[in-house]
Amino acid sequence: MSENFEGARGAGPAQRSVEMAVALLIAAFALVVIAGSIQAGIGWGAEGPKAGFFPFYVGLMILASSIINFGAVMSDRRNDQLFAEWGQLGKVMSMLVPTAIYVALVPWIGIYIASALLIAVFMRWLGQYGWGMIGAVAVGVPVVTFVIFEKWFLVSLPKGPIEELLGF
Amino acid sequence: MEEIVNLFHGFSVVLQPFNLLVMLVGIMLGVIIGVLPGLGGANGVAILLPLTFSMSPTSAIIMLSCIYWGALFGGAITSVLFNIPGEPWSVATTFDGHPMAQQGRAGEALTAAFTSSFVGALFAVIMITLVAPLVAKFALQFGPAEKFGVYFLAFCSFVGMSKEPPFKTVAAMMIGFALAAVGLDSVTGQLRLTFGQTELLNGFDFLIAVIGLFGIGEILLTIEEGLSFKGGAAGINPAVVFKTWAELPRYWMTSLRSCVIGCWMGISPAGATPASFMSYGIAKRVSKNGDRFGRGEIEGVVAPETAAHAAGTAALLPMLSLGVPGSPTAAVLLGGLLIWGLQPGPLLFVEQKEFVWGLIASMYLGNVVGLLVVLTCVPLFAAILRIPFAIIAPIILMFCAIGAYTVHNSTFDVVMMLVFGVVGYVLKKCNYPLAPLVLAIVLGDKAEEAFRQSLLSSQGSLGIFVSNGLVSSIMALGLIALFWPLIQNAFTRRRTWPAV
């Protein structure tokens, strides 16, 4: 499972460009906050400061600090570090994409079945396990979780059509 | 001594069989959380918080705080054996702990780490026992302006003491405040920043943010770095333990200094991680074996572990007495208090004596139990870490999803968790600190309320924040903390001036 990144350094997005993009995104977020605050009212009402008063200044501070951060990255030309190598980002995506699908599936097929699928996918993709082992873990873990949450602690988790068929 | 009587009453609460069981379960879970990558104190406690909804608040806080102690202990195991810090505060422990393990002295290193953790925690708990009631009594006279002053001080110290660039800290913190403001405004009952989305009516829950930022984000970082668990064997036997214990008193000065550093950094919200580095750095400079640090010096394990645990424990002092948590995990515990229907702050010491002193007593006992558990079960916990990442990662993801869902029984929160996870990954890679973001989400509403109440009583004049000696000195302290790096620079420059 483990891979070593020895030898020549691979290619990838530069730390500088990512940091600039992040600073811009944060600035955009600040503008949204400022716009929302103005909508809610930033003046002085009957109960004192209106609802948008505090977030308005918070938004201004985010905007100011992200501009400063952007400037700091811009002027730091010596920074030639990589944000990450493409191979590393690929690994992150190999984790992120199944997780995103998992999160999207939970409302439809329930958390137990979705978790079983998630575990199976990871074990097959990243671990290259045999189907016997995959079956044992992918079924065993959700079943144990079911017993702990639904039976012992009486916490109800999202369930789908298959659980309904089984009568839960 | 009223405190002593209260403390003994606390012990009688903790010693009930159910609470003892809860304590043991909490410690075990905590060590596992501390050992596993991607699960840490803050999000571990956040994920397990829903399990405590049906318990009494006292049992619940005992369980959650014991998870926290367990996580503090657990971080050391992976640092020493695998050179992988399970928690950020155990990074400094790898410097000397892992070389010791490579030389076949893993047992010694682990014993030293656990014992130092215990000493640090004990020192901090004693300090909490003595100081917290006084601070709380003092804080009872605080009005809205003073309350806001305390929040101001806490957030300023974050900016001044953080290793990250100050404006990144400010940006992260203010993002937290903005997220906290989304939804129903608690003062006017008006909606704000929701842009017509009904999902945003209740705003962003900090528990979701914690699980996403620290849990999912951390797993993404872990997989990017490509983990390999190749570790030394974990052999601890009584002979090694007693031999190490016989050696440790020699380092009493390092230990004491680390305790003080830890407590100081824990109360001011700098936290356990900088405390462990600072303590290691100073020990290296002061010790006569300093040049051997980094090659397996036992003192290099004692210093960071003592400080980290002292800081982690001391972080509960401002949370208990002022309602201002000193660390993300303390913030999650504070969120727990709100969910169980308790109002954090100085009044706790008056109205919820059983709860407060039960918690303090459980800190004493929990750390003794923790020390025994980790000393006896190291091979077991090390075995957990040998479970391949391809199996453990989806299981951790599942628990994160369950934790996020159970906060409000909403699948939208699970989606938000994933979004926070990606945001956390990117921000962390760009050196934005996450702790102030989380703390701002937790404290945002309260800080805003205090700010608006103060302004209301002064008819909008900011003069209220310098209107009396108490509030002006708190605000002044805040400003000093904010500009601390500049002040420090000015001083060192003046001192070196004549030499130039």
Interface residues (C-beta under 8 A of the other chain):
Chain A: M1 S2 E3 N4 F5 Q15 V18 E19 V22 I26 F29 A30 V32 V33 G36 S37 Q39 A40 G41 W44 G45 E47 G48 P49 K50 A51 G52 F53 F54 P55 V58 G59 M61 I62 S65 S66 I68 N69 A72 F83 A84 Q88 L89 K91 V92 S94 M95 L96 T99 A100 Y102 V103 A104 V106 P107 I111 S115 L118 I119 V121 F122 M123 W125 L126 G127 Y129 V137 V141 P142 T145 F149 F153 L154 V155 S156 L157 P158
Chain B: P50 L51 F53 S54 P165 F167 K168 V170 A171 M174 I175 F177 A178 A181 D185 V187 T188 Q190 L191 R192 L193 T194 F195 I216 I219 L220 I223 E224 E225 G226 L227 S228 P388 F389 A390 I391 A393 P394 I395 L397 M398 A401 I402 Y405 T406 N409 T411 V414 V415 M417 L418 V422 Y425 V426 L427 K429 C430 Y432 E448 F451 R452 Q453 L455 L456 G460
